[in-house]
Amino acid sequence: MFNLCIVGGGQPVQKIRDLDCSVDSSESHWSAVQQMDMHARSLSQRSSNWIFFDSLNPHSFISTAAINFFGVENWLRFEISCLPESWDVTSDSIAVVLARFLNAEELILLKSTLPESDRTLTQLMDEGYIDRHFETALTSSSDDQLSTIEHVKFVNFRDNDLKELKL
């Protein structure tokens, strides 16, 4: 099994979002994506068993790495075109489309909490737990590059037992 990790941009992206009222949405989208890549690169340097790469070239993958952090900017700009450049898309939808692009069987989203187990995707989007484009990214059949994901689950990474919820 190959583990691939993309990360959100954290507080720097939230600052961009907070200032978005005066910035073009496409411009702020790409600023947020760049922050995500910087965050991924920074995290990858915390362990010699972790790597960062920003190409889906098979030679980029190191199967012995415990975690492979992927920088998404180049892939989003040049290889995939099904995601809008807006705040409707966060690392959640980017992860969905990347997993579908790579023909992954499972997508695990690490979250700081879990939602109530009876929530629909629409409710999760309305509550801000996942982004507004998540359901479209998960179910859209408009891009023939994308496969179906068999299993999606949320894991509470702040919980010592890593509790999870499957969709």
C-alpha positions in Angstrom: 0.0 0.0 0.0 1.2 3.5 -0.9 0.3 6.3 1.5 0.0 9.7 0.0 -0.7 12.8 2.1 -1.8 16.3 1.1 -2.2 18.8 3.8 -4.3 21.9 4.3 -2.7 25.3 4.7 -3.6 25.9 8.3 -3.7 29.4 9.7 -1.9 31.1 6.8 -4.7 29.9 4.5 -7.3 31.1 7.0 -5.7 34.5 6.9 -6.0 34.5 3.1 -9.7 33.5 3.4 -10.3 36.3 6.0 -8.8 38.9 3.6 -10.7 37.4 0.5 -13.3 40.1 0.5 -10.8 42.4 -1.3 -8.9 39.7 -3.3 -10.0 37.9 -6.5 -11.2 34.4 -5.6 -9.0 32.7 -8.2 -5.9 34.6 -7.0 -6.7 33.7 -3.3 -7.3 30.1 -4.4 -3.8 29.8 -5.8 -2.3 31.6 -2.8 -4.0 29.0 -0.6 -2.7 26.1 -2.7 0.8 27.5 -2.5 0.5 27.7 1.3 -0.7 24.0 1.3 2.5 23.0 -0.6 4.7 25.0 1.8 3.0 23.3 4.7 3.5 19.9 3.2 7.2 20.6 2.5 7.7 21.8 6.0 6.0 18.7 7.5 8.0 16.4 5.3 11.2 17.7 6.8 10.3 16.6 10.3 11.3 13.0 9.8 13.9 11.3 7.6 11.3 8.7 6.8 9.0 11.3 5.2 9.4 12.8 1.7 7.9 15.6 -0.3 7.3 15.5 -4.0 5.3 17.5 -6.5 5.1 15.3 -9.5 3.1 12.2 -10.1 5.9 10.8 -12.1 6.3 7.1 -10.9 10.0 7.8 -10.2 9.0 10.4 -7.6 7.4 7.9 -5.3 9.5 6.3 -2.6 7.6 3.2 -1.5 9.7 2.8 1.7 8.8 6.3 3.0 6.3 6.2 5.8 4.5 9.2 4.5 4.7 10.7 1.1 3.7 14.4 1.2 2.4 15.6 -2.2 2.6 19.2 -3.3 -0.6 19.7 -5.3 0.0 23.1 -7.1 1.6 21.8 -10.3 -0.8 18.9 -10.6 -3.8 21.2 -10.2 -2.5 23.8 -12.6 -1.3 21.4 -15.4 -2.9 18.0 -15.1 -6.4 18.3 -13.7 -9.1 20.8 -14.6 -12.3 19.7 -12.9 -11.9 21.8 -9.7 -13.2 25.4 -9.5 -10.7 28.1 -8.4 -12.7 29.2 -5.4 -13.3 28.8 -1.7 -15.8 26.1 -2.5 -12.7 23.9 -2.9 -10.3 23.1 0.0 -7.9 20.3 0.7 -10.9 18.0 1.2 -12.0 18.2 -2.4 -8.5 18.2 -3.7 -7.8 15.0 -1.8 -11.0 13.4 -3.3 -10.0 14.3 -6.9 -6.4 13.2 -6.3 -7.6 9.8 -4.9 -9.9 9.4 -7.9 -7.1 10.4 -10.3 -4.8 7.8 -8.8 -7.5 5.1 -8.8 -7.3 4.7 -5.0 -9.7 2.3 -3.3 -9.8 4.3 -0.1 -9.6 7.9 0.9 -8.9 8.8 4.6 -9.4 12.4 5.6 -7.8 13.4 8.9 -9.9 15.8 10.8 -9.7 17.5 14.2 -13.2 16.2 15.1 -15.8 13.8 13.9 -19.3 14.8 12.8 -22.5 13.1 14.1 -22.8 9.7 12.4 -26.2 10.4 10.9 -25.2 13.4 8.8 -25.6 13.5 5.0 -23.0 14.9 2.7 -25.2 18.0 2.3 -25.4 18.5 6.0 -21.7 18.1 6.4 -21.2 20.7 3.7 -23.7 23.1 5.3 -22.0 22.7 8.7 -18.6 23.5 7.2 -17.2 20.1 8.1 -16.3 19.5 4.5 -16.1 22.0 1.6 -19.0 22.9 -0.7 -17.5 21.0 -3.7 -16.9 17.8 -1.8 -19.9 15.9 -3.0 -19.4 16.9 -6.6 -15.7 15.9 -6.4 -16.7 12.6 -5.0 -19.5 11.7 -7.4 -19.0 13.6 -10.6 -18.6 11.5 -13.7 -17.7 14.4 -16.0 -14.0 13.7 -16.1 -13.0 10.3 -17.6 -9.6 10.5 -15.8 -11.3 9.9 -12.5 -12.2 6.5 -11.0 -14.7 5.8 -8.2 -13.5 5.6 -4.6 -14.8 2.5 -2.8 -14.3 3.7 0.7 -14.2 7.2 2.3 -13.7 7.7 6.0 -13.0 10.6 8.4 -10.5 10.0 11.2 -10.2 12.2 14.3 -6.5 12.7 14.5 -6.8 14.5 17.9 -8.4 11.4 19.5 -5.9 9.0 21.1 -7.9 6.1 19.7 -8.1 7.7 16.2 -11.9 7.2 16.1 -13.3 7.1 12.6 -16.5 7.5 10.7 -17.1 5.8 7.3 -19.3 7.4 4.7 
